[in-house]
Amino acid sequence: MIPENFRNDMKERITHVRDSFEESDSLDRISISIKAHRLLKQLLEENPLIERFLEETDNVEDFRNRIRKWVLSSVENNRIVHQIYKDKANLSGVYHKLGWQDIAAIRLLDYLDHAGNSYVDLNLHGLKVKNTPFKFIYLAYKDGTGGASPAFFKDMIELFHQFMGTKIRVMPSKKRVMDWMERYPSGMHPAIVRMRLKNRERIINIIIDRVDKGLSFHPKYIFENGMSYQAKFEKVLDWWNDWQFHLSFAIRSSNLLNEMLDNSLDSSTMSILRDAELKGIPIFVNPYYLSLLNVKAPDFAVGADMAIRSYVFYTRQLINEFGKIVAWEKEDTVRPDQPNAAGWLLPDYHNVHRRYPEVAILIPDTIGRACGGLCASCQRMYDFQSGHLNFEMDELRPKETWPIKLKRLLKYFETDSQIRDILITGGDALMSRDMSLKLIFDAIYEMAEQKKKANKNRKNGEKYAEILRIRLGTRLPVYLPQRITPKLIKILSDFRNKASSIGIRQFFIQTHFESPMEVTPESKEAIRKLISAGWHVTNQQVYTASTSRRGHTIKLRKILNDIGVLPYYTFTVKGYAENYSNFVNNARIVQEQQEEKVYGKLPDDIVKSLGEFLNDPAGIHKSLNEIRTSFDLPFIATDRNVLNLPGVGKSMTFRVIGITHDGRRILKFDYDHTRNHSPIIEQMGKVIIIESKSISDYLQQLDEMGENLNEYENIYGYSLGETEIRLPIYDYPFYDFEVTPHYTNLCLSQDSIN
């Protein structure tokens, strides 16, 4: 959990930034702090040429010109730098050729090229910020003004260290990276398992007491008259294996949450949780998941549940922003009868979301609009804010009209020329009850069969894409593994067998393990059952501050490989103000990719054969183990490190083009050129993301977590990123016919772009 003093400090910083913009359109007259002045002095002492430029120029423009000539002269014979600098975006094929100083030179030139530009900062609710880094230095030197923070000057100091070569990048050895990985226990560790059994016992005792006192009543879960305490305990122990029990007894208040955790929460955490309740933010934690939190832990496991806690406990920033949260993904905000930001016309703006040509998301009108718990950094928090997603299970039961509506929604998939992939999510796909899930599967089968039949009347080259892939988006193998029942497995297995007969060839469960501590004996068994049904299980990790600690994510990859799960995506958490505490700078996820994940990279010839995994889900354990043993790999990095861009899709192709006065980087993202996009992409231009905190503040946060900041010393230098290729294992199968190049349900209006 993030220390409260850090959270309060960050709240004050955000308020100060917002107020400074509201009071004036310019920071020119705002004095810099003593600490900022000391860092400015360090910058100039280490780079006397910059001080000379400042002395010899009378205005900011001249100062920038002197910097530009200096940087260009240093790279005049560097063809790679000039190629990237002139291209302004495309790193493909040359990214790996860049030296550490080259990256710094490109960033300096980008700062100069974008100087004076204003950008909308959605962290500040749409206020505009100016990109004027050299003006900040100029004003600070000449007048002690400009309002630049210590975080800004620290970033600039590190930039010139990199450019001048006074600090070189030292890549960590494999041994060092493996040592980092071993810091983190998994939920399979015997001592952790024993600790959680004690947690379960404590929680069960509280539940018994509440049932006896009439504080909790559920008709399905009652004690017979005259039962002994031991009999009641055994009864609840039996209920513990029932997933509906955990939903019925989910903790919905701050006081009960604290009681279940043996009153171990500090006053500041309780204050935040109580304020969250007053603000209308749901508290919903089921007993099983709550049992994963440490109350008393052995030395080696102290803090090991930090990533889990960051999902359960809310932050002051979330409370402040709740009610004003906007959709991070622009394409999820749709007006009736209008195309979304990606240009797609949709049959219903609550039930169908779409970004790419080949895939669309289906959100059923079932209990699937709820989750097994509310994740504090949920990308759809704005839907919980509006009440569209919630935890009122009775209200979410499907209405009589749902089967009719479902057929209408699936008609959209049937008559679309490019869709071949359906992602059923929510909420959570597996929150839907068995009957609802079977209804959805039957309707999908019927739709896919009709789409296939309709193709018989179309010429080759005019045929529509047929359904190839079905995916279920769920966190229940993590939040509530008891949901994976024999009946559910039979439904999944039966659908797979039936759907395979009409050409549907890929079946994926996409889940969200965020920490190795979430991999428990129960979740391992749930994964085994899902795989036995013929479905592959892939993982999408959300890269939060606590999961970004050195070695944490590679340990998760290893443990997931151990239980037969393939890592699919590692997402940078969305970067608006409500997620301030959980946000991780994109520089860190690129650093993780280059310095940690690299030790799980497969040889190219093996990568090409990975698609064979999909032919035999049951053999995936054996295949993963054989590959790791053959190539001496501790884990297999089958995932891509990406950011979900608003309106554009997933990408990590970016360059840092500016920096705000408070040290927050301004990134220009390009879309992922390795996959298909809506044609609207060519009209949208690049996406600008202003990060929600500086690298300096992120490092302070890591320091509060007990991290050794020397282990992160390269982080400032990662100012360019390139999207990794998608491995063949995740490619769509080929058709034995040619699909039409034409798009249906597409409207490239200017309104959809804005």
N, C-alpha and C positions, 0 to 999 in steps of 0.2 A: 504494500500500500504506500502511496506517495506521502511523505511526511507533510503534516499540516502547515508547518512554517514555510515550506516551499510553495504550497498552494496559495497561501495568503500573500506571499511575496509576489507571486506571478499575477494574482488578481490586481494588486496595486499597480504593477507595471502596465498591465493591459488598460486599466482605467486611466493611468497617466497618459498613455499613448493616445487613447481616444479623446481625452480632454484637450490635449495639445492640438489635435487637428480641429476640434470643434471651436477652439478659441481663436485660431488663426490659420490662414491658408499656407503659412510659411513657418519654418522652424529657424529662419535666419537669425532671429533675435534671441532665441533661447540659449542660455549659457550651458556649456558642457560642465560635467561634474569634475571634482578633483581627480577621481580615479580615471575618468576618461582622458583628462589632461596628461596624467602620468603615462598612460598608454600611447597617447599621441607623441609624447617626448621619446618613448622607446622606439616607436616607428621611425622617427626622424633620425635618431642616433644610429639605428641599424641601417638606415638608407639615407646617407647624407646627400645623395643626388636629388632626392625628393625635396629635402629642405632647401637646397640650392634653387630648384625650380620655383619653390614658393617665394623665396627671397627675390627672385629676378622677374616675377610676373606681377602684373597689376590687376588682373581679373581672372575669374575662374576659367574662361574659355582658353586663355593663353596657357594657363597651368595644365589644362587637359591636353592641349596640343603638344606641350613639351613631353608629357607622359607618353602620348601616342607615338611620337617620333622615337623615343627611347625604346619602347616595347617593340615597335616594328623593326628597328635597327638590330635588335637582339635576335630576331627570328627571320631576317631577310633571306637567308639561304635555306630555311627549313620548309621544304615543299609540302610536307604533311600538314603543318600548322596553317599554312596559307590556303591549302585546299579546303580544310575544315572551316577556316575563318571566312573565306569567300562564299562557301556553300551555305553557311549560316545554320545548317541543321544536320545534314546527312553525315552520320558517323560510320555508316555501314562499310565494313571492309578495311577501315583504317583506324578504328578506335584502339585496337590492340597495339598499334605502332606508336602511339603517343607516349612521350616521356613525361616524367613528373613535372618538369619545368614547362614543357609544351602546354600542358593543361592549364597551368597558371597564366601563361601568355594569352591563351585563347580567352580566359575569363577576363583578364584586364582589357583586352580589345573589345569584348562584348560589353563590359561596363561602360567603356567610352562610346561605343556605338549607340547604346540605349540611354545615354545620359540625358536627363531632362524629361524623359517619358513619364507619363502618369498611368497608374494601373489601379483598377478597382480592387480594394482589399476587403474580401468578404469576412475576414476576421474582425473587421471594424464596421460590419453591416453596410458595406457598399461605399464607404468613404474612399477617396482616392489618395494614393501615396505616390510621391515622386521618387524616381531613381536618380539620385545625385550624389554618388559616393565621393567623387573628388571635390565637389562643392563642400561637403561636410568637412573634409580635411582642410580645404582652403580657409573656410570661415573659422574653424577651430584654431588654426595657426595664426591667422591675421587678427581675429577679434575675440577668440575664446567663446565663439557662439556656434550656432548650427544645430545644437540639440542632439548631436550624435552621442550614443551611449557607449559605455565600456565594451559591450558585446560587439558593437560595430568596429571599434578600433582593434579589438582582439582578432576579429576575422581578417581585417586588413593586414595586420602584422603577420599572420600566418600565410596570407596570400603572397606577400613579398618575400617571406622566408622561402616559399616554394619557388617563386619566380627567380630569385637570386641564387638558388641552390644552396643556401646556408643550412637548410634542413632537407635531407633526402628521405625518400620513403624507404623504410626498412620493413620488408614483408615478414610476417611471423612464420616460423617454421611449422611443419606439420606436428611435431611433438608439442610445441607450445599451444597450438590450436586444440590438440587432443586433451591437453591438460585443462584448458578452459572448459571443454565439454564435460570433463569428469567432475566439475564443480556441482553439477546439477543431478540430484537423484531423480529417479522416475517413481511413479506411483506403484511400480511393481517391486520396489525394494522391501524386503521382509519387515524392516523396522517401520517403514511408512504404512504398510498394510496393517500392522498391529496397532499403530497409533490411530488409524482411521476406524478400526473396530471399536476402540474406546470412544471415539467421537460418536459412532453410531449408537453405542450403548447410552451415552449421555442424552442424545437426541430422542431416543426411544423412551427413556424415562420421563422426559418432559412431555412427550406426546401422551403417554399414559396418564400423567397427572392432569393434563388439560382435558382429556376425554372424561376422566372421572369427575372433574369439577364442572363439566358442561361448557367449557370454554371453546372446545372444538367438537363439532357434531357433523358427522357424515353418515347417512343411513346405511351405507354399505359397510362402514367400518365401526362396529360397536362391540362392546363386551357383554357377554351373557351375565346374568345375575349370579352372584356368588363366586365368580372367578377369582382365584388367588392372584397375587401380584406376579408370581412366576409364570402362571398361565397367560396372563395378559401380556407379559413381555414376549413370550413365545408366539403369541398371536400377532403382535406387531412385527416381530421378526419375520413371520410368514408374509404379512402385508408388505414388508419391505421389498419383496420380489415382484410386487404388483406396481406397474408404472402409474396406474391411475391413483394409487394411494399417495404417491409422491406429489402428484398434482393437487389432490384434495387437501393435503396437509402442507402445501407450500407456504413458506413464511412470507407474510404480506405486510409486516409492520417492523419498524426499527427496534422497538422494545423487545419483540419476540425474537428478532434476529440476534440481538445481543444476548438474550437469555439462552438461546440455543448454542451460542458460542461461549457459554460459561461466563457471561458478563465480562468478556475480555476486551471489548471495544473501548477505546479512549473517548474522552468527552468531546474532542473535536470531531471525530468520526461520527459520533452519535448526533452531534449538532447538525452536521451535513445531511445525515439520513433523515432527521426530523424535518429539516427544511425542504428536502426532496419530497417528502410526503405532503407537506403543505402546498408545494408547487404543483402537485398532481403527477409526479413521476412515479410510476408503479414500482413497488418493491415486490419481487417474486423470485424466491430461491427455494428450490425443492430440497427435502431433507437429504437425499443422497448426495447432491452436489455440495451442500453445506458441510457434509461430513469430510470433504476433501480439504477443508481449511484447517490449518494448524492452530491449535490452542496451546498445547504443550508439545514441543518438538525436540528431538535429539539435536545435539550441536550441529551435525552435518546437514540437518534439514531446516535450520533456522533461516527464514526468508525464502525458502524454496517454493512456497505457495504465493509469492508476490504477484505472479502473473494471473493466478486465479483470483486473487483479491481485487486486482484492477478491473475485473469483469463484474464483481459483485457489488463493490462499493463505489458510490458516485462521488463526483468532485464538485467543488464550489463553482467551477466554470460551467458545468452542465446545468446546475440549478439556475445560474444567472441567465443562461441562454435559452432554457426551456420555455417554449412559447414563441420564440423568435427563430427557431432552427429552420433552415431551408434545406431542400434536397441537395446533397452533394452532387449526385448524378443528375444533370439537367434533364436527361431523357426520361427520368421518373416523374417529372412534373409535367402533366399533360392537361390541356384544356379539351373539353368534349369537341369532337369533330375537327380537331386541329392536329397537325403532325407534331410529334415530339421533337426534341432537339436534334435527334439523329435523322429526322425526316420521315419517320415511319408513322403511318396511320394505323391506329389500334382499335380493336372492337370494344374495348372497355379500359379506361385509364386506371382502374383499380386492380383489375385482374390480369392484365397482360402488359409486360414491360419488354422493351426491345431496344437493342443498340446495334447489333451486327445483322448482316443479311441471313446468316444460316441458323440463328438460334433466337428463340424468344422465351421469356419467363412466364410461367403460368402460376398465379397465386389464387388458390381455390377459395370459395366462400364456405370454408369449413373451419373446424378448430385449428386447422393448419395456419390460420392467421395469428395464432398464439405461438409461444415458444416454451421451451422447458425452463427458461429463465431469461431475464432481461440483461443483455450485455451492455455495460456502461458506455462502450464506444460504438454501439450498433449503428451501422450505416443507414438504417431506416428509422432512426430515432424520431425523425419528423413525423413518421406514420404513427408512432406511439403517442406523440404530442397531439396529433389530431384525433386520436382514438380509433383510427382505422385498424391498427394492430393493437391488441389488448389481451388481457388475461381473464376476461369474463366468459368462461367456458360455455355456460348454458346459452348465452347470447350468440356465441359463435357457431352453435350447431347449425348445420346446413338447413335452409328453408326448403319447403316443398318445390319452390321454383328453381332450385339449384341444378338439378339434372337437366332441365330445359336450357338454362343459361349456359351450362357447361358445353352442351352440344353446339350452341351458337358460338361460343368462344373458340371451340376446336374447328369450327368451319373456317375460321380465319387461318388456322394452320394448314388446313386441307387445301385451301384455294390460294395459298401464297407460293410464289414460284421458286423461292430460295430456301425456305425454312426446312431444315432436316434434323433439328436438334431441339428437344423440349426440356427445359429445366423447370421442374416443379419445386416451388419453394414457398416462402411466406414472409413473416413467420417461419414456420418449420414444416417441411413436407410430411415428416413422420408424426407430427402432432395430430394429423388427420386420423380418425379412427379407421379400423380395418375396413368397415363397410364403405366408408367414404373413399378410401384409397382404391378399393376394388372398383368402385363406380368410375373413378377417374381413369384407371387402367383400361377398363372395358371400353370407355368412350374414346380413349386414345387409340386403342386397337382398331376400333371401327373406323375412326377418322383415317388412320394410316392405310387401312385396307382400301378405303374409298379413293384416297389419293393415288394409290398404286393402280387401281382399276382405271381411273381417269387418264392416266398416262398412256394407256394402250391406244387411245384415240389421238395422241399427239405424235408428231413426227420427231425423229431424232434431231436434237438441237433446239427443239421447242418444248421438250418434256420438262415438267416441274421436278424439283428436288423431292425425293421421297424421304420418309422419316427413317433415319439411321441410328439415332442415339436418344436414349431417355436418361435423364438425370434427376435425382432427388437431392435437394439441398437440405441438409439437416445437421443439427448439432446434438441430437439426442443420443447418439452413441457415446457422447461425452457427458452431456447434462443428465441423461436419464437412460442408461443402457438397458434397464429393465423393459424398455419399450420394445426391444428386439425379441419378440415372442415367437414360439413355434408357428402360431397362426399367421403372423406377419411374414415370416420366412416362407411359408407355403404360398402366400399371395404373391410375394416377389418372385419366387421360383416358377410358379404357374404362369405368371405374366411373361417372364423371360422366355419360357419354352414356347408359349403361344405366339408372342410377338416375333420371335426368331423365325417362325414359319412364313412370315410375310416380309422378311428382309430387314427388320430392325436388328442391328448387329452389335450395338454397344449399350451397356447398362452400367451406369455409374451412381454410386452413393457419394456425394460430395459433402464432407463433414468439416468440422472446425476444431481440431485439437490445437490448443495454443501453447501448451506447456507439457513437458514430459511427466509432470506430476498429475496430469489428467489421464494418463494411460494407466489404468487400474486393472486388476483381474477381471472386474465386471465389464469394462469397456473392451478389453482384449477378447473376452468370450463373445461379446456382441459383434465385434468385427469378424470373428471366425464364422459366426452364423450367417452374416450378410454375404461373406465370400462363398459360403457353402450353397447359397441360393443362386450363385452364378453371376453375382454383381461385383464389379470392382469398386474398391473404396479408395477415394482420393482425398487429399487434405488441403484446405485453404487456411493458412495461418495468417492472422492479423498481427502485423509487426508493431506492437506497442512498446512503450518505453521500457517496461519491465522485461518483455521478451527479447528486447534488443541487446541485452547484456551479452558480453563476449561468451560464446560457446553455447548459449541457451538454445538457439534455433537449430544448430547442427546436432545437438543432443536430441531434440525433438525429431529431427529427420531420422536419426539412427533408431530411436525407439519405435517410430512408426514403421520403418522398414522391418523391424523385428516382428511386428504383428501383422505384416502383410498390407500395410497402407502405403500408397504412393503419394508423396508430396506433389501438389499440383500448382499452387500459387503461394507466394509469400507477399502479402499486401502491405504497403505502407498505409497506416491508418489515415482516414480522411482528415484533412487539416483545417477545419473550422474551429472557432473559439471554444465550442462546447467540448471539444476533444483535446484541449490544450495539454492536459497532464499526460494523456496517453500518446500524443503525437511524437513521432520520431522523424528527424530530418532525413531527407532523401539521401544526403551524403552518407548517412550511416548504413542504409540498406545497400548502397553501392559498395561501401567498404566491406560489409558482410559478404556480399557476392564475390568480391575480389580476394578477400583475405581468409575467409572461413569456409564458405560453401565450395570454393575451388577444390578442396580436398575430397569432394564427393563427385567430381566430374568424371564421366565415363569416356573411354576412348571412342573416337568417331565411328569405327567399324562396329562397335557394340551398340552404339546409339541407333544405328540404322535397323538393327534387328529387334529393338525393344517392342515394336508393334506386336510381336509374337506373344507377348505377355497376355494380350487381350483374348487370345484364343483359349486360354486355360486359367480362369480365375483361381481354381482350386490349387493350382501349382505355383502360385505366385510366391509363397514363402520360400519354397525350394529354389526358385529362380533367383530371387533377391539374394539369398544366402550364397548361392554358387557364384554369382557375379561379384559380390563383396569379397568373398574368399579368393577368387581367381585374380582380382586386381588390387588386393590389399586395400580395400576401401572401407572406412568405418561406417559410411552411409552412402546412399545413392541420391544425388541431388537432381531429382526429376522435376523439380519445381522451377518456376520463373519468378524472380523478384520484380514486382510491378507496383504501380500506383493506378487505382481506378480513376481515370480522368473524367471530369464532368463533360458528358456529351460525346466523348471521343472513344472511350474504351480503355483497355489496360495498356500501359506503356511504362517504360523506364528510360526512354530516349529523351534526354533533356540537356540543357546547358544553363548554368547560372548566369543570368544577364544583368543582375543588379542586386542591390542590398539596401534595406531600409535604414533609417537613422538608428533604429533599435536593434540592428544586426540580423534581421530576418531576411533570408535570401529570397530573391525573385527568380523563379525558374520558368523557362520557356520549354514546353513539352511539344514534341512531335508525336504523331500517332504511330502505332506499331505497323511497320511496313511488311511484316511477315504474315499478316492475315488479311482477310477481306473486310471491308468496311462499307457502310452506306456511301453512295457517291457524293453525299453532302459534305464529306470530309474535305474535298478539294475547295469548297467554298468557305469553310470555317476558319482556315488559318491555324496558327499555332495556339496552344492553350497556355495561358499565364497562370501560374500558381504562386501565391505569396505564402510562404510557410508561416505557421502560427507561432513559432518561437525560434530564437537564434540558436546556433550551435553551442554558444557559450552557456545559454540557459539549459539546454539539453544535457551538457556535460555536468553542470551543477546538480541537475536532477540525478544523474548517475552517481555522482559523489555522495549525495544523500542516501543512495541505495547501498553504499559501501564499496562501490567499484573503484579500481585503481585507474585513474584517468590516463596514466602513462600508456596503458594498453590501447588507448584510442587515439594516439597522437597523430595518426595520419588523416583523421576524419575531415579536417578543414580542407584538405586538398582534393577531395572527391566532388568536383563541380561539373563533371560531365557524366552522362550515363547512356548506355545503349541497351535496348531491350534484347534479352536473350531469345534465342530461337526456341520455338515450341517443339518439344521432342516428338518424334514420329508416333510414340505411343498414344499421344493425344490427338492425332490427325483423324479426320473423317475417312472412312473407307471409300474406295472408288466405286462409282456406278459403272454398269456395263452399257451405259448410254450417255449421251451428251445433254447436259442441262441447259435450258434456255439462258441466255445472258441477260434477259429482260427482267426488270423488277416489277412486282406488284406491291400494292399498299405503300407506295412511296410518293411523297410530295416534297419537292425541293423548294419550298417557299422561303423567302427571306425571313419571315416571322419565326420559322422553326429554328433558324440559325441564331437569332438574337436571344 
